[in-house]
Amino acid sequence: MHLLVRHKVADFAKWKPVYDDHLSARQKAGLKEVHLLRNIENPNEVILLFSVEDPDKAKAFAASDDLRQVMQTAGVTDKPDVYFLE
């Protein structure tokens, strides 16, 4: 299973260190980053693809207050599109 996330950030250079600092939380949720991509036409649009070890843990993480707070701190400017894929 995979998790695909697309969202826009105010400033990628400010978002990336906050994202990197949250690695241990993603690992605890059983997520492993496969790709981190940026839109060529809008470099502040970020697309993330993760492999998922445990769908229940990953879904709980995606809905968590902790993730919402970190995204706000990082400068996410829109509601992310989140897709669980097989």
C-alpha positions in Angstrom: 0.0 0.0 0.0 1.1 3.6 -0.6 0.1 7.0 0.7 0.1 10.0 -1.7 0.0 13.5 -0.3 -0.3 16.8 -2.3 -0.2 20.2 -0.7 1.0 23.7 -1.2 3.4 25.4 1.1 4.2 29.1 1.6 8.0 28.6 1.2 9.6 25.2 0.3 12.9 26.3 1.9 11.1 26.9 5.2 8.8 23.8 5.0 11.6 21.3 4.3 13.5 21.5 7.6 10.2 21.2 9.6 9.3 18.2 7.4 12.7 16.6 8.0 12.4 17.1 11.8 9.2 15.1 11.8 10.9 12.0 10.4 10.6 10.0 13.6 6.8 10.5 13.8 6.5 9.2 10.2 8.7 6.2 11.0 6.6 5.4 14.0 3.5 5.5 11.8 5.1 2.9 9.5 5.7 5.4 6.6 8.8 5.3 4.4 9.3 8.1 2.0 9.6 6.9 -1.6 9.5 10.2 -3.4 9.4 13.9 -2.5 8.5 15.9 -5.6 7.9 19.5 -6.4 5.8 20.9 -9.2 8.0 22.5 -11.9 5.5 25.3 -12.5 4.9 25.9 -8.8 7.9 24.8 -6.6 5.8 25.4 -3.5 3.5 22.6 -4.5 4.8 19.4 -2.9 3.9 15.8 -3.7 4.9 13.0 -1.4 4.7 9.3 -1.9 5.2 6.9 1.0 5.2 3.2 1.3 2.8 2.1 4.1 3.7 -0.8 6.5 0.5 -0.6 8.6 -2.6 1.1 7.0 -4.3 1.7 10.4 -1.3 3.4 11.9 -0.8 5.5 8.7 -4.5 6.6 8.7 -4.3 7.6 12.3 -1.1 9.6 11.7 -2.7 11.3 8.7 -5.7 12.4 10.8 -3.6 13.3 13.9 -3.6 16.7 15.6 0.2 16.4 15.8 0.5 16.3 12.0 -1.9 19.2 11.6 0.1 21.3 14.0 3.4 20.4 12.3 1.9 21.3 8.9 0.7 24.6 10.2 4.2 25.3 11.6 5.8 24.3 8.3 3.6 26.7 6.4 1.2 24.4 4.5 -1.3 26.8 2.9 -4.1 24.5 1.8 -5.9 21.4 2.8 -3.8 18.4 1.6 -5.1 15.9 -0.9 -4.4 12.5 0.8 -4.8 9.2 -1.1 -4.2 5.7 0.2 -3.4 3.6 -2.9 -2.8 -0.1 -3.7 
